[in-house]
Amino acid sequence: MSTPTERIVKLIPQLPAKDIPIAERFVEARDFCSLKELVDSAIYKVKKSQKSLEPKEEYKNIDLEELSRLKSEVDSYLVILGDDEEPNEDDETDFNQELEDIY
């Protein structure tokens, strides 16, 4: 049986292409709270895009079921780590700043 991090790493390719390297860095840094935010954001964007009349090409072929599995694995692992609290405003600001720095 695989470990939670192995299952998470295996599912990371289910993310939109531009999010994959970010997710890999979060796993490498063991920053699973930021990974959770990234996955939640990706799910929101994919759902919104796929429901629109003109879905964005980058989200068209994303498998929401597999992306939901990734979310479940990350959420479960955060519970195990005892880090399942909602991020506070400062955490969210830091996360958004990191994304801005990357792009």
N, C-alpha and C positions, 0 to 999 in steps of 0.2 A: 504494500500500500504506500502511496506517495505522501509526502508531507504537505501541509497547507501551502507553504511557499512554492513548492514544486508545482502544485496544482494552479496556483496563481500565475506563475511564470508561463506555464503551458497555455493559459487562456489569454495572456496579454496580446497575442496577435489578433484577437477578436476586436480590439479597439480600432478606431479610425487610424489610418497610417501615421498621421502627424502626432498622435498621442502615444504611440508605441515606445519611442525612445525616452519620452518623459516618464512613462510608467516603469520602464526598465531602470531608470535612474532612481526612482522612488523605492523600488524593491531593493536595489543595491545599497541604498542609504538606510534601508529598513524604516522608511517613512510611509507606513501603511495608512495613516490618517490622510495624508495628501493623495495617496493612491486612491483611497475611497472617494475623495472629492473629485478626482479626475474621472473615475469610472462613472460616478453619478452624473457628472456634467456631460460625459459622452452619451450616456443613455438618453438624457434629456434632449440633446441636440439631434441624435439619430431619430428618436421618436418624432420630434417636431418636423424634421426634414422629410421623413418618410410619409408623414400625413399631409404634407403640402402638395399642391398641384404640380410643382416643379421641384422634386427632391434634388438636393445637391449630390453631385456625382460621388463625392467622397463618402457619403452616407448611404447611398443607394443599396449596396450589397452587404451591409453590415447585418450580421445575424443577431437580432435582439435577444433571442433565447440564450445564445452562447455568452453574450455580453451580460445578461442577467445572471448566468452561472458565475462569471467573474465577480460580479457584485456580491453575490452570495458568499463566495469563498473569501473575499476581502473582509466583508462584514463579520463572518464567523471567526476569522483569524483575529480581528480586532477585539472580539469578545474574549477570546482565549487570552490575548495579551492584556486584557483589562483596559483597553484604550478605546472603548466604544462610545465615549461621550461625544456629544455634538461639539464641533469646533467653536471656539469663541470668535468674536469679531477680529481680534488681533491675528489669530491663526489664518482666518480667511483673507485678511489683508496681505499677510506674508505670502500665502499661496498665490494670490493674484499677482503680486509683485514678481514672484519666481517665474510665473508664466510669461509676464511681460518681458522679463530679462531674457527668457529663452527665445521668444519671437522677436 
